[in-house]
Amino acid sequence: MVEVKRKGIAAKLRPATLEGVQCLYVDVNSVAAALSDPEELFRSMASFPGRAVLVIDA
């Protein structure tokens, strides 16, 4: 957890988890472009316990 203070406001930030997420929408083109191995996206999706919707736009 990281505490951030800006303009008099303090916020505690923590890493997001997929716990409780039932459906995940993934922009395939954006994610695959950021990965060194584009197939890693599909390996990761296979281990996701919920439902995943892969969005492909042209």
mmCIF file as gemmi writes it, N, C-alpha and C atoms, coordinates in Angstrom:
data_model
loop_
_atom_site.group_PDB
_atom_site.id
_atom_site.type_symbol
_atom_site.label_atom_id
_atom_site.label_alt_id
_atom_site.label_comp_id
_atom_site.label_asym_id
_atom_site.label_entity_id
_atom_site.label_seq_id
_atom_site.pdbx_PDB_ins_code
_atom_site.Cartn_x
_atom_site.Cartn_y
_atom_site.Cartn_z
_atom_site.occupancy
_atom_site.B_iso_or_equiv
_atom_site.pdbx_formal_charge
_atom_site.auth_seq_id
_atom_site.auth_asym_id
_atom_site.pdbx_PDB_model_num
ATOM 1 N N . MET Axp A 1 ? 0.838 -1.172 0 1 0 ? 1 A 1
ATOM 2 C CA . MET Axp A 1 ? 0 0 0 1 0 ? 1 A 1
ATOM 3 C C . MET Axp A 1 ? 0.886 1.239 0 1 0 ? 1 A 1
ATOM 4 N N . VAL Axp A 2 ? 0.477 2.228 -0.744 1 0 ? 2 A 1
ATOM 5 C CA . VAL Axp A 2 ? 1.231 3.471 -0.858 1 0 ? 2 A 1
ATOM 6 C C . VAL Axp A 2 ? 0.324 4.623 -0.45 1 0 ? 2 A 1
ATOM 7 N N . GLU Axp A 3 ? 0.84 5.518 0.374 1 0 ? 3 A 1
ATOM 8 C CA . GLU Axp A 3 ? 0.062 6.687 0.77 1 0 ? 3 A 1
ATOM 9 C C . GLU Axp A 3 ? 0.531 7.881 -0.048 1 0 ? 3 A 1
ATOM 10 N N . VAL Axp A 4 ? -0.418 8.565 -0.672 1 0 ? 4 A 1
ATOM 11 C CA . VAL Axp A 4 ? -0.127 9.712 -1.534 1 0 ? 4 A 1
ATOM 12 C C . VAL Axp A 4 ? -0.825 10.934 -0.958 1 0 ? 4 A 1
ATOM 13 N N . LYS Axp A 5 ? -0.084 12.036 -0.874 1 0 ? 5 A 1
ATOM 14 C CA . LYS Axp A 5 ? -0.671 13.287 -0.384 1 0 ? 5 A 1
ATOM 15 C C . LYS Axp A 5 ? -0.511 14.357 -1.458 1 0 ? 5 A 1
ATOM 16 N N . ARG Axp A 6 ? -1.632 14.948 -1.847 1 0 ? 6 A 1
ATOM 17 C CA . ARG Axp A 6 ? -1.604 16.029 -2.825 1 0 ? 6 A 1
ATOM 18 C C . ARG Axp A 6 ? -2.675 17.039 -2.474 1 0 ? 6 A 1
ATOM 19 N N . LYS Axp A 7 ? -2.311 18.3 -2.497 1 0 ? 7 A 1
ATOM 20 C CA . LYS Axp A 7 ? -3.239 19.405 -2.254 1 0 ? 7 A 1
ATOM 21 C C . LYS Axp A 7 ? -4.068 19.19 -0.991 1 0 ? 7 A 1
ATOM 22 N N . GLY Axp A 8 ? -3.428 18.694 0.051 1 0 ? 8 A 1
ATOM 23 C CA . GLY Axp A 8 ? -4.11 18.53 1.323 1 0 ? 8 A 1
ATOM 24 C C . GLY Axp A 8 ? -4.973 17.287 1.44 1 0 ? 8 A 1
ATOM 25 N N . ILE Axp A 9 ? -4.986 16.482 0.403 1 0 ? 9 A 1
ATOM 26 C CA . ILE Axp A 9 ? -5.792 15.259 0.432 1 0 ? 9 A 1
ATOM 27 C C . ILE Axp A 9 ? -4.858 14.059 0.495 1 0 ? 9 A 1
ATOM 28 N N . ALA Axp A 10 ? -5.097 13.164 1.436 1 0 ? 10 A 1
ATOM 29 C CA . ALA Axp A 10 ? -4.292 11.955 1.567 1 0 ? 10 A 1
ATOM 30 C C . ALA Axp A 10 ? -5.109 10.766 1.067 1 0 ? 10 A 1
ATOM 31 N N . ALA Axp A 11 ? -4.497 9.936 0.258 1 0 ? 11 A 1
ATOM 32 C CA . ALA Axp A 11 ? -5.163 8.738 -0.251 1 0 ? 11 A 1
ATOM 33 C C . ALA Axp A 11 ? -4.227 7.553 -0.098 1 0 ? 11 A 1
ATOM 34 N N . LYS Axp A 12 ? -4.794 6.425 0.25 1 0 ? 12 A 1
ATOM 35 C CA . LYS Axp A 12 ? -4.012 5.192 0.334 1 0 ? 12 A 1
ATOM 36 C C . LYS Axp A 12 ? -4.325 4.356 -0.901 1 0 ? 12 A 1
ATOM 37 N N . LEU Axp A 13 ? -3.293 4.057 -1.641 1 0 ? 13 A 1
ATOM 38 C CA . LEU Axp A 13 ? -3.444 3.283 -2.869 1 0 ? 13 A 1
ATOM 39 C C . LEU Axp A 13 ? -2.93 1.872 -2.648 1 0 ? 13 A 1
ATOM 40 N N . ARG Axp A 14 ? -3.635 0.917 -3.168 1 0 ? 14 A 1
ATOM 41 C CA . ARG Axp A 14 ? -3.18 -0.466 -3.088 1 0 ? 14 A 1
ATOM 42 C C . ARG Axp A 14 ? -3.385 -1.124 -4.445 1 0 ? 14 A 1
ATOM 43 N N . PRO Axp A 15 ? -2.622 -2.143 -4.734 1 0 ? 15 A 1
ATOM 44 C CA . PRO Axp A 15 ? -2.754 -2.809 -6.031 1 0 ? 15 A 1
ATOM 45 C C . PRO Axp A 15 ? -4.154 -3.397 -6.209 1 0 ? 15 A 1
ATOM 46 N N . ALA Axp A 16 ? -4.663 -3.324 -7.406 1 0 ? 16 A 1
ATOM 47 C CA . ALA Axp A 16 ? -5.973 -3.892 -7.701 1 0 ? 16 A 1
ATOM 48 C C . ALA Axp A 16 ? -5.864 -5.411 -7.774 1 0 ? 16 A 1
ATOM 49 N N . THR Axp A 17 ? -6.94 -6.065 -7.417 1 0 ? 17 A 1
ATOM 50 C CA . THR Axp A 17 ? -7.005 -7.52 -7.551 1 0 ? 17 A 1
ATOM 51 C C . THR Axp A 17 ? -8.234 -7.856 -8.381 1 0 ? 17 A 1
ATOM 52 N N . LEU Axp A 18 ? -8.259 -9.058 -8.907 1 0 ? 18 A 1
ATOM 53 C CA . LEU Axp A 18 ? -9.403 -9.499 -9.689 1 0 ? 18 A 1
ATOM 54 C C . LEU Axp A 18 ? -10.432 -10.229 -8.837 1 0 ? 18 A 1
ATOM 55 N N . GLU Axp A 19 ? -10.235 -10.199 -7.521 1 0 ? 19 A 1
ATOM 56 C CA . GLU Axp A 19 ? -11.168 -10.851 -6.616 1 0 ? 19 A 1
ATOM 57 C C . GLU Axp A 19 ? -12.536 -10.181 -6.728 1 0 ? 19 A 1
ATOM 58 N N . GLY Axp A 20 ? -13.546 -10.952 -6.952 1 0 ? 20 A 1
ATOM 59 C CA . GLY Axp A 20 ? -14.9 -10.417 -7.058 1 0 ? 20 A 1
ATOM 60 C C . GLY Axp A 20 ? -15.267 -9.931 -8.451 1 0 ? 20 A 1
ATOM 61 N N . VAL Axp A 21 ? -14.323 -9.925 -9.38 1 0 ? 21 A 1
ATOM 62 C CA . VAL Axp A 21 ? -14.605 -9.5 -10.755 1 0 ? 21 A 1
ATOM 63 C C . VAL Axp A 21 ? -15.214 -10.686 -11.496 1 0 ? 21 A 1
ATOM 64 N N . GLN Axp A 22 ? -16.404 -10.5 -12.031 1 0 ? 22 A 1
ATOM 65 C CA . GLN Axp A 22 ? -17.075 -11.598 -12.72 1 0 ? 22 A 1
ATOM 66 C C . GLN Axp A 22 ? -16.851 -11.562 -14.227 1 0 ? 22 A 1
ATOM 67 N N . CYS Axp A 23 ? -16.659 -10.368 -14.773 1 0 ? 23 A 1
ATOM 68 C CA . CYS Axp A 23 ? -16.463 -10.244 -16.214 1 0 ? 23 A 1
ATOM 69 C C . CYS Axp A 23 ? -15.4 -9.182 -16.477 1 0 ? 23 A 1
ATOM 70 N N . LEU Axp A 24 ? -14.49 -9.482 -17.374 1 0 ? 24 A 1
ATOM 71 C CA . LEU Axp A 24 ? -13.391 -8.582 -17.691 1 0 ? 24 A 1
ATOM 72 C C . LEU Axp A 24 ? -13.411 -8.302 -19.193 1 0 ? 24 A 1
ATOM 73 N N . TYR Axp A 25 ? -13.427 -7.024 -19.573 1 0 ? 25 A 1
ATOM 74 C CA . TYR Axp A 25 ? -13.384 -6.637 -20.987 1 0 ? 25 A 1
ATOM 75 C C . TYR Axp A 25 ? -11.953 -6.25 -21.328 1 0 ? 25 A 1
ATOM 76 N N . VAL Axp A 26 ? -11.421 -6.831 -22.39 1 0 ? 26 A 1
ATOM 77 C CA . VAL Axp A 26 ? -10.019 -6.62 -22.752 1 0 ? 26 A 1
ATOM 78 C C . VAL Axp A 26 ? -9.934 -6.114 -24.187 1 0 ? 26 A 1
ATOM 79 N N . ASP Axp A 27 ? -9.282 -4.962 -24.369 1 0 ? 27 A 1
ATOM 80 C CA . ASP Axp A 27 ? -9.004 -4.436 -25.708 1 0 ? 27 A 1
ATOM 81 C C . ASP Axp A 27 ? -7.764 -5.17 -26.214 1 0 ? 27 A 1
ATOM 82 N N . VAL Axp A 28 ? -7.981 -6.178 -27.039 1 0 ? 28 A 1
ATOM 83 C CA . VAL Axp A 28 ? -6.909 -7.078 -27.473 1 0 ? 28 A 1
ATOM 84 C C . VAL Axp A 28 ? -5.768 -6.333 -28.149 1 0 ? 28 A 1
ATOM 85 N N . ASN Axp A 29 ? -6.076 -5.403 -29.043 1 0 ? 29 A 1
ATOM 86 C CA . ASN Axp A 29 ? -5.018 -4.706 -29.788 1 0 ? 29 A 1
ATOM 87 C C . ASN Axp A 29 ? -4.109 -3.906 -28.864 1 0 ? 29 A 1
ATOM 88 N N . SER Axp A 30 ? -4.676 -3.202 -27.897 1 0 ? 30 A 1
ATOM 89 C CA . SER Axp A 30 ? -3.867 -2.388 -26.988 1 0 ? 30 A 1
ATOM 90 C C . SER Axp A 30 ? -2.998 -3.247 -26.083 1 0 ? 30 A 1
ATOM 91 N N . VAL Axp A 31 ? -3.567 -4.29 -25.527 1 0 ? 31 A 1
ATOM 92 C CA . VAL Axp A 31 ? -2.817 -5.137 -24.604 1 0 ? 31 A 1
ATOM 93 C C . VAL Axp A 31 ? -1.733 -5.908 -25.338 1 0 ? 31 A 1
ATOM 94 N N . ALA Axp A 32 ? -2.063 -6.498 -26.474 1 0 ? 32 A 1
ATOM 95 C CA . ALA Axp A 32 ? -1.083 -7.282 -27.224 1 0 ? 32 A 1
ATOM 96 C C . ALA Axp A 32 ? 0.08 -6.412 -27.695 1 0 ? 32 A 1
ATOM 97 N N . ALA Axp A 33 ? -0.188 -5.164 -28.036 1 0 ? 33 A 1
ATOM 98 C CA . ALA Axp A 33 ? 0.879 -4.267 -28.49 1 0 ? 33 A 1
ATOM 99 C C . ALA Axp A 33 ? 1.845 -3.937 -27.361 1 0 ? 33 A 1
ATOM 100 N N . ALA Axp A 34 ? 1.372 -3.977 -26.125 1 0 ? 34 A 1
ATOM 101 C CA . ALA Axp A 34 ? 2.219 -3.638 -24.98 1 0 ? 34 A 1
ATOM 102 C C . ALA Axp A 34 ? 3.041 -4.828 -24.484 1 0 ? 34 A 1
ATOM 103 N N . LEU Axp A 35 ? 2.713 -6.017 -24.93 1 0 ? 35 A 1
ATOM 104 C CA . LEU Axp A 35 ? 3.42 -7.211 -24.459 1 0 ? 35 A 1
ATOM 105 C C . LEU Axp A 35 ? 4.565 -7.571 -25.395 1 0 ? 35 A 1
ATOM 106 N N . SER Axp A 36 ? 5.631 -8.12 -24.832 1 0 ? 36 A 1
ATOM 107 C CA . SER Axp A 36 ? 6.735 -8.565 -25.676 1 0 ? 36 A 1
ATOM 108 C C . SER Axp A 36 ? 6.36 -9.858 -26.395 1 0 ? 36 A 1
ATOM 109 N N . ASP Axp A 37 ? 5.471 -10.653 -25.799 1 0 ? 37 A 1
ATOM 110 C CA . ASP Axp A 37 ? 4.989 -11.891 -26.405 1 0 ? 37 A 1
ATOM 111 C C . ASP Axp A 37 ? 3.466 -11.802 -26.461 1 0 ? 37 A 1
ATOM 112 N N . PRO Axp A 38 ? 2.885 -11.45 -27.625 1 0 ? 38 A 1
ATOM 113 C CA . PRO Axp A 38 ? 1.435 -11.256 -27.717 1 0 ? 38 A 1
ATOM 114 C C . PRO Axp A 38 ? 0.609 -12.472 -27.267 1 0 ? 38 A 1
ATOM 115 N N . GLU Axp A 39 ? 1.153 -13.676 -27.384 1 0 ? 39 A 1
ATOM 116 C CA . GLU Axp A 39 ? 0.408 -14.863 -26.954 1 0 ? 39 A 1
ATOM 117 C C . GLU Axp A 39 ? 0.25 -14.923 -25.438 1 0 ? 39 A 1
ATOM 118 N N . GLU Axp A 40 ? 1.035 -14.125 -24.721 1 0 ? 40 A 1
ATOM 119 C CA . GLU Axp A 40 ? 0.926 -14.072 -23.264 1 0 ? 40 A 1
ATOM 120 C C . GLU Axp A 40 ? -0.486 -13.629 -22.85 1 0 ? 40 A 1
ATOM 121 N N . LEU Axp A 41 ? -1.108 -12.786 -23.646 1 0 ? 41 A 1
ATOM 122 C CA . LEU Axp A 41 ? -2.465 -12.332 -23.364 1 0 ? 41 A 1
ATOM 123 C C . LEU Axp A 41 ? -3.409 -13.524 -23.246 1 0 ? 41 A 1
ATOM 124 N N . PHE Axp A 42 ? -3.332 -14.446 -24.173 1 0 ? 42 A 1
ATOM 125 C CA . PHE Axp A 42 ? -4.242 -15.583 -24.191 1 0 ? 42 A 1
ATOM 126 C C . PHE Axp A 42 ? -3.923 -16.569 -23.071 1 0 ? 42 A 1
ATOM 127 N N . ARG Axp A 43 ? -2.659 -16.721 -22.735 1 0 ? 43 A 1
ATOM 128 C CA . ARG Axp A 43 ? -2.293 -17.581 -21.598 1 0 ? 43 A 1
ATOM 129 C C . ARG Axp A 43 ? -2.835 -16.996 -20.304 1 0 ? 43 A 1
ATOM 130 N N . SER Axp A 44 ? -2.761 -15.679 -20.163 1 0 ? 44 A 1
ATOM 131 C CA . SER Axp A 44 ? -3.286 -15.026 -18.963 1 0 ? 44 A 1
ATOM 132 C C . SER Axp A 44 ? -4.799 -15.163 -18.879 1 0 ? 44 A 1
ATOM 133 N N . MET Axp A 45 ? -5.473 -15.018 -19.998 1 0 ? 45 A 1
ATOM 134 C CA . MET Axp A 45 ? -6.93 -15.114 -20.007 1 0 ? 45 A 1
ATOM 135 C C . MET Axp A 45 ? -7.38 -16.532 -19.647 1 0 ? 45 A 1
ATOM 136 N N . ALA Axp A 46 ? -6.612 -17.526 -20.016 1 0 ? 46 A 1
ATOM 137 C CA . ALA Axp A 46 ? -6.971 -18.908 -19.712 1 0 ? 46 A 1
ATOM 138 C C . ALA Axp A 46 ? -6.965 -19.16 -18.212 1 0 ? 46 A 1
ATOM 139 N N . SER Axp A 47 ? -6.16 -18.424 -17.458 1 0 ? 47 A 1
ATOM 140 C CA . SER Axp A 47 ? -6.094 -18.627 -16.015 1 0 ? 47 A 1
ATOM 141 C C . SER Axp A 47 ? -7.066 -17.725 -15.243 1 0 ? 47 A 1
ATOM 142 N N . PHE Axp A 48 ? -7.775 -16.825 -15.93 1 0 ? 48 A 1
ATOM 143 C CA . PHE Axp A 48 ? -8.724 -15.932 -15.274 1 0 ? 48 A 1
ATOM 144 C C . PHE Axp A 48 ? -9.953 -16.733 -14.857 1 0 ? 48 A 1
ATOM 145 N N . PRO Axp A 49 ? -10.338 -16.672 -13.579 1 0 ? 49 A 1
ATOM 146 C CA . PRO Axp A 49 ? -11.44 -17.513 -13.102 1 0 ? 49 A 1
ATOM 147 C C . PRO Axp A 49 ? -12.832 -17.068 -13.559 1 0 ? 49 A 1
ATOM 148 N N . GLY Axp A 50 ? -12.981 -15.842 -14.011 1 0 ? 50 A 1
ATOM 149 C CA . GLY Axp A 50 ? -14.288 -15.334 -14.432 1 0 ? 50 A 1
ATOM 150 C C . GLY Axp A 50 ? -14.471 -15.429 -15.926 1 0 ? 50 A 1
ATOM 151 N N . ARG Axp A 51 ? -15.377 -14.627 -16.434 1 0 ? 51 A 1
ATOM 152 C CA . ARG Axp A 51 ? -15.667 -14.586 -17.862 1 0 ? 51 A 1
ATOM 153 C C . ARG Axp A 51 ? -14.89 -13.432 -18.471 1 0 ? 51 A 1
ATOM 154 N N . ALA Axp A 52 ? -14.32 -13.645 -19.628 1 0 ? 52 A 1
ATOM 155 C CA . ALA Axp A 52 ? -13.561 -12.59 -20.294 1 0 ? 52 A 1
ATOM 156 C C . ALA Axp A 52 ? -14.153 -12.325 -21.667 1 0 ? 52 A 1
ATOM 157 N N . VAL Axp A 53 ? -14.279 -11.05 -22.001 1 0 ? 53 A 1
ATOM 158 C CA . VAL Axp A 53 ? -14.75 -10.635 -23.311 1 0 ? 53 A 1
ATOM 159 C C . VAL Axp A 53 ? -13.59 -9.938 -24.002 1 0 ? 53 A 1
ATOM 160 N N . LEU Axp A 54 ? -13.15 -10.509 -25.109 1 0 ? 54 A 1
ATOM 161 C CA . LEU Axp A 54 ? -12.041 -9.92 -25.855 1 0 ? 54 A 1
ATOM 162 C C . LEU Axp A 54 ? -12.62 -8.994 -26.924 1 0 ? 54 A 1
ATOM 163 N N . VAL Axp A 55 ? -12.23 -7.724 -26.881 1 0 ? 55 A 1
ATOM 164 C CA . VAL Axp A 55 ? -12.751 -6.713 -27.804 1 0 ? 55 A 1
ATOM 165 C C . VAL Axp A 55 ? -11.7 -6.458 -28.866 1 0 ? 55 A 1
ATOM 166 N N . ILE Axp A 56 ? -12.097 -6.659 -30.109 1 0 ? 56 A 1
ATOM 167 C CA . ILE Axp A 56 ? -11.188 -6.423 -31.234 1 0 ? 56 A 1
ATOM 168 C C . ILE Axp A 56 ? -11.832 -5.342 -32.088 1 0 ? 56 A 1
ATOM 169 N N . ASP Axp A 57 ? -11.159 -4.192 -32.213 1 0 ? 57 A 1
ATOM 170 C CA . ASP Axp A 57 ? -11.702 -3.116 -33.037 1 0 ? 57 A 1
ATOM 171 C C . ASP Axp A 57 ? -10.754 -2.827 -34.185 1 0 ? 57 A 1
ATOM 172 N N . ALA Axp A 58 ? -11.306 -2.323 -35.25 1 0 ? 58 A 1
ATOM 173 C CA . ALA Axp A 58 ? -10.499 -2.044 -36.435 1 0 ? 58 A 1
ATOM 174 C C . ALA Axp A 58 ? -10.257 -0.564 -36.56 1 0 ? 58 A 1
